[in-house]
Amino acid sequence: MTITAAPGPGTLLSVDPTTAGWQYLSFAVIELQAGDSHRHILLDQETALVPLSGQADVTLAGSTHRLTRTSVFDSLAPVVYAPPGVPVEVTAEGSFTFAIGSAPAEGRYEARIIDPSVIRSEVRGGGAALRHVNHTLAAPIEAERLILYEVYVPRGTWSGWAPHRHDGEQGSPYLEETYYFRLDRPEGFWIHRNWDDDDGFDQLLLGGDGDCALVPRGWHSSVACPGANMYFLNYLAGELVGDERATPPCFHSDFTWIHSDWEAGAWRLPMFGADA
């Protein structure tokens, strides 16, 4: 399913277990105008907030913190983490857009601001599947069920390749997931596929800047059109708790051969004597 962004300000998009047809994960993107406030508290869930653009003061566990991010294309940003029963209060200084998500939790970890300096960053893949992955709220950064990644994908490039799954099938862990996409060109678009070879399930999703794809089950992967660089923010939650969140997904065996050589079999043009 593709969730198309609504015009702001206000709630640009929202996903919860009822609308998504799953059990654990809720996710929303909210835009505030100068002076607007948003208060969030859940008694039985942990919450993670990621600034996307603008500036705001966030009050958490009695302390106020200034959050600033020009855009997702310019820098990493701190993450606000709140255990069950701890309110998160946001007051915008100018326009401020942020992502917020939650999942069931018991309250094992304290409220805190996670600084970008502790977020692990890596370049994965190669060839037409080269991307930059930030482990925004992933083990060993402590949380109960929530897992977050921010991923940067050059235009015309695939992410999540080889295709992978984490729906409890074929030995994979069960995790629900949202993909929130941003593109650096307004005319750009992304394509995302969810599928299962065994039962004929096949979803081909299409969206633009600010839209969201849901992963209910199956193998999945995404690609940016050749005219726009792509960012996406993943929120995941499911059966994995604490350090178990480091458990990897299951990769589609038909495609994992490329992991040994990302350039194997790639064409070099021109072919068959054609002019360059």
C-alpha positions in Angstrom: 0.0 0.0 0.0 1.1 3.5 -0.8 0.1 6.3 1.6 0.1 9.6 -0.3 1.1 12.7 1.7 -1.6 15.3 2.4 -0.9 19.1 2.1 0.3 20.7 5.3 0.4 22.0 7.8 -0.9 19.3 10.2 -0.7 15.5 9.9 0.8 14.8 6.4 0.3 11.1 6.7 -0.5 8.5 9.4 -0.3 4.8 9.7 -1.4 2.6 12.6 -2.1 -1.1 13.2 -5.8 -0.6 12.3 -5.2 1.1 9.0 -2.2 -1.1 8.0 -3.7 -4.4 9.1 -0.8 -5.3 11.4 0.0 -5.5 15.1 2.8 -3.4 16.3 3.9 -0.3 14.4 2.4 3.2 14.2 4.0 6.0 12.1 3.1 9.6 11.2 4.7 12.7 9.6 3.6 16.1 11.1 4.2 19.6 10.0 3.9 22.5 12.5 3.9 26.2 11.8 5.6 28.8 14.0 4.3 28.7 17.5 2.3 25.5 17.0 2.7 22.7 19.6 2.2 19.0 19.5 2.0 16.7 22.6 2.4 13.0 22.4 2.1 10.4 25.2 1.3 6.7 25.1 1.1 4.7 28.3 2.0 1.3 26.8 4.3 2.2 23.9 7.7 3.6 23.3 8.1 6.6 20.8 10.8 7.8 18.5 10.8 11.2 16.9 13.1 12.2 13.9 13.3 15.9 12.8 13.0 16.2 9.0 13.2 20.0 8.5 13.0 23.2 10.5 13.6 24.1 14.1 11.7 23.3 17.3 12.0 23.0 21.1 11.3 19.5 22.4 10.5 19.0 26.1 11.3 15.5 27.3 11.4 14.2 30.9 11.5 17.8 32.2 14.3 19.1 30.0 13.9 21.2 26.8 16.1 20.6 23.8 16.5 22.6 20.6 16.3 20.5 17.5 17.4 21.9 14.1 17.7 20.3 10.7 17.7 22.2 7.4 16.6 19.1 5.4 17.1 15.4 5.3 19.6 15.9 2.5 21.9 18.2 4.5 22.7 16.3 7.7 21.9 13.7 10.3 19.7 14.7 13.2 19.3 13.8 16.8 16.5 11.3 17.6 14.1 11.8 20.5 13.3 8.5 22.4 10.5 8.3 25.0 9.5 5.2 26.9 5.9 4.5 27.8 4.2 7.2 29.9 6.7 9.9 29.2 5.3 12.8 27.2 7.0 14.4 24.2 6.1 18.1 23.7 7.1 19.9 20.5 6.9 23.7 19.9 7.9 24.9 16.5 10.2 27.8 15.8 9.1 28.6 12.2 7.9 25.6 10.1 9.0 22.3 11.6 8.3 18.8 10.1 9.0 15.6 11.9 8.4 11.9 11.8 7.1 10.1 14.9 6.4 6.4 15.5 5.6 4.0 18.3 5.4 0.4 19.2 4.3 -1.6 22.3 6.9 -1.5 25.1 7.3 -2.1 28.9 9.6 0.8 29.7 13.0 -0.8 29.9 15.0 2.2 28.7 15.1 5.9 29.8 14.0 8.9 27.9 16.8 10.6 26.0 18.1 12.5 23.0 20.2 10.3 20.8 23.1 12.3 19.3 24.1 11.8 15.7 27.7 11.0 16.9 26.6 7.6 18.2 24.7 6.6 15.0 26.6 4.1 12.9 26.9 4.9 9.3 28.0 2.7 6.4 28.0 2.4 2.6 26.3 -0.8 1.4 26.1 -2.7 -1.9 27.7 -1.6 -5.1 27.1 -1.0 -8.8 23.5 0.0 -9.3 22.7 -0.9 -5.7 25.1 1.4 -3.8 23.5 3.3 -0.9 24.4 5.0 2.3 22.7 3.6 5.4 22.5 5.3 8.9 21.5 3.0 11.8 19.4 5.7 13.3 17.8 3.7 16.1 19.2 0.2 15.7 21.1 -2.1 18.0 23.3 -1.5 19.9 21.4 1.8 20.4 18.9 0.8 23.0 15.1 0.5 22.4 12.6 -2.2 23.0 10.9 -2.9 19.6 11.5 0.2 17.5 14.2 0.1 14.7 15.0 3.1 12.5 17.2 3.6 9.5 17.8 6.7 7.3 19.0 5.7 3.8 20.5 7.8 0.9 20.1 6.3 -2.6 21.7 8.0 -5.7 19.3 8.5 -8.6 18.6 5.5 -10.7 19.8 3.2 -8.0 18.2 0.3 -6.1 18.1 -0.2 -2.3 17.3 -3.3 -0.3 19.1 -5.4 -2.9 19.3 -8.4 -2.8 15.5 -8.4 -2.0 14.9 -9.4 1.6 12.0 -10.2 3.9 11.2 -10.1 7.6 7.7 -11.4 7.8 8.3 -14.5 9.9 8.6 -16.7 6.8 11.6 -18.8 5.7 13.3 -18.3 9.0 13.1 -14.5 9.0 12.1 -12.4 12.1 8.7 -10.8 12.0 8.9 -7.0 11.6 6.4 -4.5 10.2 7.9 -1.6 8.2 7.2 1.8 6.7 9.2 3.5 4.0 8.9 7.3 4.1 10.5 8.7 0.9 11.9 12.2 0.1 13.3 13.1 -3.4 15.5 16.0 -4.3 13.6 16.9 -7.5 9.8 17.6 -7.4 9.1 15.6 -10.6 10.9 12.6 -9.2 9.3 9.3 -8.3 10.2 6.0 -6.6 9.0 2.4 -7.2 8.7 -0.2 -4.5 7.8 -3.9 -4.8 6.5 -6.3 -2.2 6.0 -9.9 -3.3 5.9 -13.6 -2.4 6.9 -16.2 -5.0 5.0 -19.0 -3.1 1.4 -17.6 -3.1 1.3 -15.0 -5.9 1.2 -12.0 -3.6 2.6 -9.1 -5.6 2.4 -5.3 -5.0 4.1 -2.7 -7.2 3.9 0.6 -5.4 4.6 4.1 -6.9 5.0 7.4 -5.2 6.6 10.8 -5.1 8.3 13.1 -2.6 6.7 12.8 0.8 4.8 9.6 0.2 5.1 6.4 2.2 5.1 2.6 1.3 4.0 -0.1 3.7 5.6 -3.5 3.9 3.0 -5.9 5.1 4.9 -9.1 4.1 7.1 -10.7 1.5 10.3 -9.8 -0.3 10.8 -6.1 -1.0 13.1 -3.6 -2.7 13.0 0.0 -3.9 14.4 2.1 -6.7 14.8 5.8 -7.4 14.0 7.2 -10.9 17.1 8.3 -12.9 16.2 12.0 -12.4 16.1 12.3 -8.6 18.2 11.3 -5.6 16.3 9.5 -3.0 16.1 9.5 0.8 14.0 7.2 2.9 13.3 6.8 6.6 12.4 3.3 7.8 10.5 2.6 11.0 10.2 -1.1 11.9 8.7 -2.9 14.9 7.8 -6.5 15.6 8.7 -9.6 17.6 12.3 -8.6 18.2 13.1 -7.0 21.5 16.2 -5.2 22.8 19.4 -6.7 21.4 17.4 -9.1 19.3 16.8 -6.1 17.0 20.2 -6.8 15.4 18.8 -10.0 13.8 19.2 -9.8 10.0 16.4 -10.3 7.5 16.3 -13.3 5.1 17.6 -12.6 1.6 16.1 -14.0 -1.7 18.4 -16.8 -2.8 17.8 -16.1 -6.5 19.6 -12.7 -6.2 22.3 -13.1 -3.5 24.9 -14.1 -6.1 25.5 -10.3 -6.7 26.8 -9.9 -3.2 30.1 -11.5 -4.2 30.7 -9.2 -7.1 28.4 -6.2 -7.7 29.8 -5.6 -11.2 29.6 -9.3 -12.4 27.9 -9.5 -15.8 27.3 -5.8 -16.1 27.2 -4.6 -19.7 29.7 -2.2 -21.1 28.3 0.0 -23.9 28.2 0.4 -26.8 27.5 -3.3 -27.9 27.6 -5.0 -31.3 29.5 -2.3 -33.0 27.0 0.5 -32.3 28.3 4.1 -32.2 28.8 5.5 -28.7 
